[in-house]
Amino acid sequence: MRVLILGGDGYLGWPTAMHLSEAGHDVAVVDNFLRRQMSIELGAGSLTPIQSLHERITAWKEVSGKEIELFVGDIADGQFVDEVFTNFRPESIVHYGEQPSAPYSMIDRRHAVSTQVNNVVGTLNVLYAIRDITPEAHLVKLGTMGEYGTPNIDIEEGFIEINHNGRTDTLPFPKMPGSMYHLSKVHDSHNIHFACRIWGVKATDLNQGVVYGIRTPETDLDERLCTRFDYDEVLGTALNRFCVQAVVGYPLTVYGKGGQTRGFLNIVDTMQCIKLAVENPATEGEYRVFNQFTEQWSVNQLAELVAKVGERAGINVVIEKVNDPRIEAEEHYYNATHTKLLELGLHPNLLTEDVVEHLIETIKRYKDRILLGPIAPKTRWDPR
């Protein structure tokens, strides 16, 4: 299959490109290197030394004997998108090509607007290119569990049956996004659903949880193929941040009460999920939603897990509650359905002490690259 990966230089995009290439698909990647520019802007960086995308593609050909085609440009530019689709003629599009950080979108008005323009306009351009150039292509779009928020009811996979005044209908599950980034993802979902209903586009919306880990079978082949590891307060995840804080002797900064609960999955499971969605496409006019995670963890549980593993490694780990810079429920009910990918054949790799131990070992290896300044929370949802 001809698979086009948007955002192919990113944390998930690059491992996905290799994974699908190794599986025998004809892969092309698109990127404008926004993620790298954001790191420079924030004075942050990847813990792991990552090569340029051009160097990665060359290394992959040397290691695997397989080629990955490269298109450099911005999908917010409709003409560029049309040229890519015309030249490559994708049969499947894996769409990672968006600004991926909630804190980044909440820095100020400029960052909020750039997030919405980049994400929403880019996705609209992709939808029009599918409609006009490759109408048989299947869109696999990376959404987020953050679209749902934290309702006091069970979260279904995309749709919910509503009984109201004696009538019944199945409607999109209510969305309560918690940041301008998550709001952009909600707009994407609505636009994709519209394109499926009105134009007959076929799409799978993957509402993904928080991803952890950097090891996949392909990244392990050569150090030049490794993916990025962000740990700062804007681009990094809580687990990454906690593991780095443990290694450098910095208190694990738990936001507020620490009861914030989310879905999580290993990066190798993301590779599984994408491959399953690509190789089992939606039908014409179908809009599918898969909740893409394997287990649920609270921030407190993550901190306790890192502390336990750290202490086993001889590290004195301190957990510290800090004022939550976000506007969010710090304790809440959370129970989300995630069965559709399991039914397609997903075999989960769960978050264990051994996984955290490997993360800590990796951080120790690159300890001299750690920048302490970007770790502490500074981006506030309410700037007053």
Secondary structure, 3 states (H helix, E strand, C coil): CEEEEECCCCCCHHHHHHHHHHCCCEEEEEECCHHHHHHHHHCCCCCCCCCCHHHHHHHHHHHHCCCEEEEECCCCCHHHHHHHHHHHCCCEEEECCCCCCHHHHCCCHHHHHHHHHHHHHHHHHHHHHHHHCCCCCEEEEEEEHHHCCCCCCCECCCEEEEEECCEEEEEECCCCCCCHHHHHHHHHHHHHHHHHHHHCCEEEEEEECEEECCCCCCHHHCHHHCCCCCCCCCCCCHHHHHHHHHHHCCCEEEECCCCCEEEEEEHHHHHHHHHHHHHCCCCCCCEEEEEECCEEEEHHHHHHHHHHHHHHCCCCCCEEEECCCCCCCCCCCCCECCCHHHHHCCCCCCCCHHHHHHHHHHHHHCHHHCCCCCCCCCCCCCCC
